[in-house]
Amino acid sequence: MGSSDARLGTVMFVSRGHDEVRTVVVTRGGLAALAAVAGVVLLFASALVFTVVRARVAPEIMAPAGAGAQLVAELNALEGKLATLDGQMSVLLKRNEELRIMADLPKIPVEVAAVGVGGPGHEETAGLLAGGPVERRLAAAESDLDVLLRRSGLVASSMRHAEQIIRGKTDRWGATPSILPTDGFLSSPFSFARKHPLLGTFRPHYGVDISARAGNKVLATADGRVTVAGWSSGSGNHVEIDHGYGIRTLYSHNAKLLVRTGELVRRGEPIGLVGSTGVSVGPHVHYEVHEQGQPVDPMKFIFPDVAAD
């Protein structure tokens, strides 16, 4: 029903002085990309472990004449890579916090966010700290790498959790019939006992009637799958859409149907044209919403300021 990069939501951040507003637009592709970057940082950091281990044993496996110079060169490269990864991790931590705000998740506690601070407590690391300059640099690199590994794992896990929640909320919002099905006016409200305009008897009116110009587009009010697109003597040309989450909508008396059974539709997509087929006194849309199998007043779902996507 939408591309993988469909917009999931927008979050705005206002500075304390309210003089700066920053907007972050989150897409499905963007969420996946952020999680992937966190995973790459984790893998890259893991790969650097080999460099640290190799550097620690280098003096034992290399010729004395070349061991020192090569070890220093490897340490220089390692420290450069660690600095780059640390910068990337800072960006990821910031994005992760924004995603947690959108997902309405609590801020990660300081003690949890500080996982790994202080570095590993291995005896060999303590021994390196007691050594010369190169050994101390190696110990610092190992400590930084340990922190980076732990934080990257934490961020990757947190992002995946936030992504799942945001996707769920977005899908639920997409299934909410929040717009009117056509441009017109409410001519008959939802009622459990309404006098039928043609039959003259009192009977439930499990929907609303929206009078509109014949030929106006009838729109799907939420994302879903067309389960019925056909004709009946009472409803005329009608469409029924299953939106998931126990929500179903019905659009009756269309002059023409624009969809077929089984099609996927998006909120705001034309599914028919306003008409007066079936038992009807004039061009209008009889519109129903059923939740968990029970008819409910469609107007309770309408958000006046929500436009079709």
C-alpha positions as CSV (number, residue, x, y, z in Angstrom):
1,M,0.0,0.0,0.0
2,G,3.0,2.2,0.1
3,S,6.7,2.3,-0.8
4,S,9.3,1.1,1.7
5,D,10.4,4.8,2.1
6,A,6.9,6.1,3.0
7,R,6.9,8.8,5.6
8,L,6.3,7.4,9.1
9,G,6.3,10.7,11.0
10,T,7.8,14.0,11.8
11,V,9.3,15.1,15.1
12,M,10.1,18.8,16.0
13,F,12.7,19.8,18.6
14,V,12.5,23.3,20.1
15,S,15.5,24.8,22.0
16,R,15.0,26.1,25.5
17,G,14.9,29.7,24.2
18,H,12.4,28.7,21.6
19,D,14.5,30.5,19.0
20,E,15.5,27.3,17.1
21,V,13.2,24.6,15.7
22,R,14.6,21.5,14.1
23,T,12.4,19.1,12.2
24,V,13.3,15.4,11.7
25,V,11.3,13.4,9.1
26,V,11.4,9.7,9.7
27,T,10.8,7.2,6.8
28,R,10.6,3.5,6.8
29,G,13.9,3.4,4.8
30,G,15.4,5.9,7.2
31,L,14.7,3.8,10.2
32,A,16.1,0.7,8.5
33,A,19.2,2.7,7.5
34,L,19.9,4.0,11.0
35,A,19.6,0.5,12.4
36,A,21.9,-0.8,9.7
37,V,24.5,1.9,10.5
38,A,24.4,0.9,14.2
39,G,25.0,-2.7,13.1
40,V,27.9,-1.7,10.9
41,V,29.5,0.3,13.7
42,L,29.1,-2.8,15.9
43,L,30.7,-5.1,13.2
44,F,33.5,-2.6,12.5
45,A,34.3,-2.2,16.1
46,S,34.3,-6.0,16.5
47,A,36.7,-6.3,13.6
48,L,39.1,-3.8,15.3
49,V,39.4,-6.3,18.2
50,F,41.7,-8.3,15.9
51,T,44.0,-5.3,15.4
52,V,44.2,-4.8,19.2
53,V,44.9,-8.5,19.9
54,R,47.5,-8.6,17.1
55,A,49.1,-5.4,18.4
56,R,49.4,-6.8,21.9
57,V,51.2,-10.0,20.7
58,A,53.2,-8.2,18.0
59,P,56.4,-7.9,20.0
60,E,56.4,-11.7,20.6
61,I,55.9,-12.7,16.9
62,M,57.9,-10.1,15.1
63,A,61.5,-9.5,14.8
64,P,62.7,-7.1,17.5
65,A,64.0,-4.6,14.9
66,G,60.6,-4.1,13.2
67,A,58.2,-4.8,16.0
68,G,58.2,-1.4,17.6
69,A,57.7,0.7,14.4
70,Q,55.0,-1.6,13.1
71,L,53.2,-1.6,16.4
72,V,53.2,2.2,16.6
73,A,51.9,2.4,13.0
74,E,49.1,0.0,13.8
75,L,48.2,1.9,16.9
76,N,48.1,5.2,14.9
77,A,45.7,3.6,12.5
78,L,43.6,2.0,15.3
79,E,43.3,5.3,17.1
80,G,42.1,7.0,13.9
81,K,39.5,4.4,13.3
82,L,38.3,4.6,16.9
83,A,38.0,8.4,16.6
84,T,35.9,8.0,13.5
85,L,33.6,5.4,15.0
86,D,33.2,7.5,18.2
87,G,32.0,10.4,16.1
88,Q,29.5,8.1,14.3
89,M,28.4,6.7,17.6
90,S,27.6,10.2,18.9
91,V,25.4,10.9,15.9
92,L,23.6,7.5,16.4
93,L,23.1,8.2,20.1
94,K,21.4,11.5,19.2
95,R,19.2,9.9,16.5
96,N,18.3,7.1,18.9
97,E,17.1,9.6,21.5
98,E,14.9,11.3,18.8
99,L,13.4,7.9,17.7
100,R,12.7,7.0,21.4
101,I,10.8,10.3,21.7
102,M,8.7,9.5,18.6
103,A,8.1,6.0,19.9
104,D,7.1,7.4,23.4
105,L,9.8,5.4,25.0
106,P,11.5,6.6,28.2
107,K,15.0,8.1,28.0
108,I,17.7,5.5,28.4
109,P,18.9,5.8,32.0
110,V,22.4,7.4,32.5
111,E,23.8,4.3,34.1
112,V,22.6,2.2,31.1
113,A,23.8,4.6,28.5
114,A,27.2,4.6,30.2
115,V,27.7,0.9,29.6
116,G,31.4,0.0,29.5
117,V,32.7,3.2,30.9
118,G,35.9,2.6,32.7
119,G,37.0,-0.1,30.3
120,P,37.7,-3.8,30.9
121,G,39.2,-4.9,34.1
122,H,41.5,-7.5,32.7
123,E,44.8,-8.1,34.4
124,E,46.7,-7.8,31.2
125,T,45.2,-4.3,30.6
126,A,46.4,-3.3,34.0
127,G,49.8,-4.6,33.1
128,L,49.9,-2.5,29.9
129,L,49.0,0.6,31.9
130,A,52.0,0.0,34.0
131,G,54.2,-0.2,30.9
132,G,55.7,2.4,28.6
133,P,53.9,5.0,26.3
134,V,53.1,2.5,23.6
135,E,51.6,0.0,26.1
136,R,49.5,2.8,27.7
137,R,48.2,3.8,24.3
138,L,47.3,0.2,23.6
139,A,45.5,-0.1,26.9
140,A,43.5,3.1,26.2
141,A,42.6,1.9,22.7
142,E,41.4,-1.4,24.2
143,S,39.3,0.4,26.8
144,D,37.8,2.7,24.2
145,L,37.0,-0.2,21.9
146,D,35.3,-2.1,24.7
147,V,33.1,0.9,25.4
148,L,32.3,1.3,21.7
149,L,31.4,-2.3,21.3
150,R,29.0,-2.2,24.3
151,R,27.4,1.1,23.3
152,S,26.9,0.1,19.6
153,G,25.1,-3.0,20.8
154,L,22.9,-1.0,23.1
155,V,22.1,1.6,20.3
156,A,21.4,-1.1,17.7
157,S,19.0,-2.9,20.1
158,S,17.3,0.4,21.1
159,M,16.8,1.5,17.5
160,R,15.2,-1.8,16.5
161,H,12.8,-1.6,19.5
162,A,11.8,2.0,18.6
163,E,11.5,1.1,14.9
164,Q,9.0,-1.7,15.8
165,I,6.9,0.6,17.9
166,I,6.9,3.4,15.4
167,R,5.9,1.1,12.6
168,G,3.1,-0.4,14.7
169,K,1.7,3.1,15.5
170,T,2.0,4.2,11.9
171,D,0.2,1.1,10.7
172,R,-2.5,1.6,13.3
173,W,-2.9,5.2,12.3
174,G,-3.1,4.2,8.6
175,A,-6.0,1.9,9.5
176,T,-8.0,4.6,11.3
177,P,-10.8,6.0,9.0
178,S,-10.0,9.6,9.8
179,I,-11.4,11.5,6.8
180,L,-14.8,11.9,5.2
181,P,-15.4,9.7,2.2
182,T,-16.5,12.6,-0.1
183,D,-16.9,16.3,-0.3
184,G,-20.4,17.0,0.8
185,F,-22.5,17.6,4.0
186,L,-24.0,15.4,6.6
187,S,-27.6,14.8,5.7
188,S,-28.4,12.0,8.2
189,P,-26.5,11.0,11.3
190,F,-25.7,7.7,12.9
191,S,-28.8,6.5,14.9
192,F,-30.2,3.4,16.5
193,A,-33.7,4.4,15.6
194,R,-34.2,6.6,12.5
195,K,-37.3,7.0,10.4
196,H,-36.4,5.7,6.9
197,P,-37.0,8.5,4.3
198,L,-38.5,6.0,1.8
199,L,-40.0,3.2,3.9
200,G,-41.3,5.4,6.7
201,T,-40.5,2.9,9.4
202,F,-38.2,3.4,12.3
203,R,-35.1,1.3,12.0
204,P,-31.4,1.5,13.0
205,H,-29.2,3.7,10.8
206,Y,-25.7,2.2,11.3
207,G,-23.9,4.9,9.5
208,V,-24.1,8.4,8.2
209,D,-25.4,9.8,4.9
210,I,-23.2,12.4,3.2
211,S,-25.1,14.2,0.4
212,A,-22.9,15.3,-2.5
213,R,-22.9,16.1,-6.2
214,A,-23.4,13.0,-8.4
215,G,-20.1,12.0,-9.8
216,N,-18.0,13.3,-6.9
217,K,-15.2,10.9,-6.0
218,V,-15.8,8.6,-3.1
219,L,-12.5,8.1,-1.2
220,A,-11.2,5.3,1.0
221,T,-11.0,6.7,4.5
222,A,-8.1,4.6,5.6
223,D,-5.6,2.1,4.2
224,G,-6.9,-1.4,3.7
225,R,-8.0,-4.2,1.4
226,V,-11.2,-4.2,-0.6
227,T,-13.2,-7.3,0.6
228,V,-16.4,-6.5,-1.4
229,A,-17.0,-4.5,-4.6
230,G,-20.4,-5.3,-6.0
231,W,-24.1,-4.8,-6.1
232,S,-27.1,-5.4,-3.7
233,S,-30.7,-4.3,-4.0
234,G,-30.5,-2.1,-0.9
235,S,-27.0,-0.7,-1.0
236,G,-26.7,-0.5,-4.8
237,N,-23.0,-0.3,-5.9
238,H,-21.1,-0.6,-2.7
239,V,-17.5,-1.2,-1.5
240,E,-16.4,-2.8,1.8
241,I,-12.8,-2.4,3.0
242,D,-11.0,-4.3,5.8
243,H,-8.5,-2.0,7.5
244,G,-7.1,-4.6,9.9
245,Y,-7.2,-4.1,13.7
246,G,-10.9,-5.1,13.6
247,I,-11.9,-2.0,11.6
248,R,-14.1,-2.3,8.5
249,T,-15.8,0.5,6.4
250,L,-18.7,0.4,4.0
251,Y,-19.6,2.8,1.1
252,S,-23.0,2.5,-0.5
253,H,-25.1,3.9,-3.4
254,N,-22.2,4.6,-5.7
255,A,-22.9,5.4,-9.4
256,K,-19.7,3.5,-10.4
257,L,-17.1,1.5,-8.6
258,L,-13.4,2.2,-9.3
259,V,-11.9,-0.8,-7.4
260,R,-12.2,-4.5,-7.4
261,T,-12.4,-7.1,-4.6
262,G,-8.9,-7.9,-3.3
263,E,-7.3,-4.6,-4.2
264,L,-5.1,-2.7,-1.7
265,V,-6.1,0.9,-1.2
266,R,-4.6,3.9,0.6
267,R,-6.4,6.6,2.6
268,G,-7.7,9.2,0.1
269,E,-7.7,6.9,-2.9
270,P,-10.8,7.1,-5.1
271,I,-12.9,3.9,-4.9
272,G,-16.1,5.0,-6.5
273,L,-18.3,7.9,-7.7
274,V,-21.2,9.4,-5.8
275,G,-24.6,8.1,-7.0
276,S,-28.1,7.1,-6.0
277,T,-28.2,3.4,-6.7
278,G,-30.1,0.9,-4.6
279,V,-32.7,2.2,-2.1
280,S,-31.8,5.9,-2.2
281,V,-33.6,9.3,-2.5
282,G,-30.7,11.2,-4.0
283,P,-27.0,11.3,-4.7
284,H,-25.2,10.5,-1.4
285,V,-22.7,8.2,0.3
286,H,-24.1,5.9,3.0
287,Y,-20.9,5.4,5.1
288,E,-20.5,2.9,7.9
289,V,-17.6,2.0,10.3
290,H,-17.6,-1.3,12.1
291,E,-15.1,-1.9,15.0
292,Q,-14.7,-5.4,16.3
293,G,-17.9,-6.4,14.4
294,Q,-20.0,-3.6,16.0
295,P,-21.3,-0.5,14.1
296,V,-20.0,2.7,15.5
297,D,-20.6,6.4,14.7
298,P,-18.1,7.2,11.9
299,M,-17.9,10.8,13.0
300,K,-16.1,9.7,16.1
301,F,-13.1,8.8,13.9
302,I,-13.0,12.0,11.8
303,F,-10.1,14.4,12.3
304,P,-11.2,17.7,10.7
305,D,-7.6,18.8,10.0
306,V,-6.5,15.5,8.5
307,A,-6.2,15.6,4.7
308,A,-5.9,12.6,2.5
309,D,-2.3,11.4,2.1
